[in-house]
Amino acid sequence: MPLNFEKHASKGNEFLNELMKELGTQNRAQSGRMLIAFMRTLRNHLTLKENFDLISQLPMALKSLYIDQWVPDAYHQRVRNVEDFILEMIENDSGSGWRDFHGQADAVSAMRKILKVLNRYVTSGELYDVAAVLPKHLKEFFLGEIRQDILK
């Protein structure tokens, strides 16, 4: 099977371009950092099986971002709600968190937009499975965003 790196890069660029459009910015670096911060935070709160199920549906370029610097057996403080998730996401933003997100409301908005774009690349069933392993309030947030996107 020949490797087609251009195809993988193209799909990754397509995802990032869609995310930039949703975020209303032309800043690729900022959009990329926000996406990475979201994925690093999310993977910390999924089971190993659910992480692998999600990874299997991501475009190849995003798979590499998702697993970069991942230590699957590392302990992470369990988040209990959206606010805790957002604070961890801001901390995971390579030291740029407060500059990229400008606060919690902006981070919640970015997370909604990331989920919206992610729902175009990952089946809704998989996103439901991801939400199912999250704490109650975070699960409700994810399910609300997934349902809202499906209804449009």
C-alpha positions in Angstrom: 0.0 0.0 0.0 1.6 3.3 -1.1 1.7 6.1 1.4 0.0 9.3 0.4 1.2 11.9 2.7 -0.2 14.7 0.6 -3.7 13.2 1.0 -3.3 13.1 4.8 -2.0 16.6 5.0 -4.8 17.8 2.7 -7.4 16.3 5.0 -5.7 17.8 8.1 -5.7 21.2 6.4 -9.3 20.8 5.4 -10.2 20.2 9.0 -8.2 23.2 10.2 -9.7 25.4 7.5 -13.2 24.4 8.6 -12.3 25.1 12.2 -10.9 28.5 11.4 -14.1 29.4 9.5 -16.2 28.3 12.5 -14.0 30.3 14.9 -14.1 33.3 12.6 -10.4 33.7 12.4 -7.6 33.5 9.8 -5.0 32.7 12.5 -4.0 29.0 11.8 -1.5 28.9 14.7 -4.1 29.9 17.2 -6.8 27.6 15.8 -4.3 24.7 15.8 -3.3 25.4 19.4 -7.0 25.5 20.5 -7.6 22.2 18.7 -4.6 20.6 20.3 -5.6 21.9 23.8 -9.1 20.5 23.3 -7.8 17.1 22.2 -5.2 16.8 24.9 -7.8 17.6 27.5 -10.4 15.3 26.1 -8.0 12.3 25.9 -7.2 12.7 29.6 -10.8 11.9 30.5 -11.6 9.1 28.2 -11.0 5.4 28.8 -8.2 3.9 26.8 -10.7 2.0 24.7 -12.7 5.1 23.9 -9.6 7.0 23.1 -8.7 4.4 20.5 -12.2 4.2 19.1 -12.1 8.0 18.6 -8.6 8.0 17.2 -9.7 5.4 14.6 -12.1 7.8 13.1 -9.9 10.9 13.0 -8.2 12.0 9.8 -4.5 10.8 9.9 -3.1 14.3 10.5 -5.4 14.7 13.5 -4.4 11.3 14.9 -0.8 12.4 15.2 -1.9 15.6 17.0 -4.1 13.6 19.3 -1.4 11.2 20.4 1.5 13.7 20.5 3.0 13.7 24.0 0.3 11.3 25.3 1.1 9.2 28.3 -1.9 6.9 28.4 -1.4 5.7 32.0 -0.6 9.1 33.5 -2.9 10.2 36.3 -5.2 13.2 35.6 -7.4 14.9 38.1 -11.0 14.0 37.1 -13.0 17.0 35.9 -16.5 17.3 37.2 -18.0 19.9 35.0 -17.5 22.1 31.9 -15.7 24.8 33.8 -13.1 22.3 35.1 -12.7 21.0 31.5 -12.2 24.5 30.2 -9.6 25.4 32.8 -7.6 22.2 32.0 -8.0 23.0 28.3 -6.6 26.5 28.8 -3.7 25.0 30.8 -3.1 22.6 27.9 -2.7 25.4 25.4 1.1 25.6 25.3 1.3 28.6 27.6 -1.0 30.6 25.3 -4.3 29.6 26.9 -5.6 33.0 28.2 -4.3 34.8 25.1 -6.0 32.3 22.7 -9.2 31.8 24.6 -9.6 35.3 26.3 -11.5 33.6 29.2 -13.9 30.9 30.0 -16.8 32.1 27.8 -14.5 32.3 24.8 -13.2 28.8 25.6 -16.7 27.4 25.8 -17.5 28.9 22.5 -14.3 27.5 20.9 -15.1 24.0 22.4 -18.6 24.2 20.8 -17.1 25.0 17.4 -14.4 22.3 17.7 -17.2 19.8 18.5 -19.2 21.0 15.5 -16.3 20.5 13.1 -15.3 17.2 14.7 -18.9 16.0 14.2 -18.3 16.3 10.4 -15.4 13.9 10.6 -16.4 11.5 13.3 -19.7 9.7 13.5 -22.3 11.0 15.8 -22.5 7.5 17.4 -18.8 7.7 18.3 -19.3 11.2 19.8 -22.2 9.8 21.8 -19.8 7.1 23.1 -17.2 9.7 24.0 -19.8 11.7 25.9 -21.0 8.6 27.7 -17.8 8.2 29.6 -17.5 11.8 30.7 -18.8 13.1 34.0 -22.5 14.1 34.1 -22.3 17.8 33.4 -19.7 17.5 30.8 -21.6 14.6 29.2 -24.7 16.8 29.0 -22.7 19.6 27.4 -21.2 17.3 24.8 -24.6 15.6 24.1 -26.3 19.0 23.7 -23.7 20.1 21.2 -23.9 16.9 19.2 -27.7 16.9 19.1 -27.7 20.6 18.2 -25.4 19.9 15.3 -27.4 17.0 14.0 -30.6 19.0 14.0 -29.2 21.7 11.7 
